[in-house]
Amino acid sequence: MRARPRHAENRIAEEITKITHELFEREPLIGLTGPDLTWPNKLGWAIDVKSRLEVPHHLWQYEPYCTATYAVVSLNHWGARNLTVQEKESKIVIGYLEHMKEWTDVNGGTPIVVLHRPGMEYRQAVLVCYIDNYEQVARLEEA
């Protein structure tokens, strides 16, 4: 079986490093069950990166927005304060977040998923976190 290219994880790590001024890099050893990017880090973020065609298109339709469960904001709009409220939630997105929450429940940190669709600009990828964590993430505060 051929290894999947990891361009998205590498490029998204670069974008997050630019935004946070903290060095994030792809760490393949922890990515099998945990975060894809540098862990531990000063911000306490456990970041999993998914670049898949299955990532729902609607994530970009109203972005930045929140649902009852999670917040969605593109790397272009990091720190946005005025999130529109949407009722539609994605089972795929909730599944990705729950997987990271299982890992952070054991290892600590704030579960974050960065979602990207192949072919799109990396800066347009969306960061998704639980709504309860959004203020801390938007302000780049430590957990």
Secondary structure as GFF3:
##gff-version 3
##sequence-region A 1 143
A	DSSP	alpha_helix	7	20	.	.	.	ID=ss1
A	DSSP	beta_strand	45	51	.	.	.	ID=ss2
A	DSSP	three_ten_helix	57	60	.	.	.	ID=ss3
A	DSSP	beta_strand	65	66	.	.	.	ID=ss4
A	DSSP	beta_strand	70	74	.	.	.	ID=ss5
A	DSSP	three_ten_helix	75	77	.	.	.	ID=ss6
A	DSSP	beta_strand	84	85	.	.	.	ID=ss7
A	DSSP	alpha_helix	91	107	.	.	.	ID=ss8
A	DSSP	beta_strand	110	116	.	.	.	ID=ss9
A	DSSP	three_ten_helix	122	124	.	.	.	ID=ss10
A	DSSP	beta_strand	126	130	.	.	.	ID=ss11
A	DSSP	three_ten_helix	131	133	.	.	.	ID=ss12
A	DSSP	alpha_helix	134	138	.	.	.	ID=ss13
###
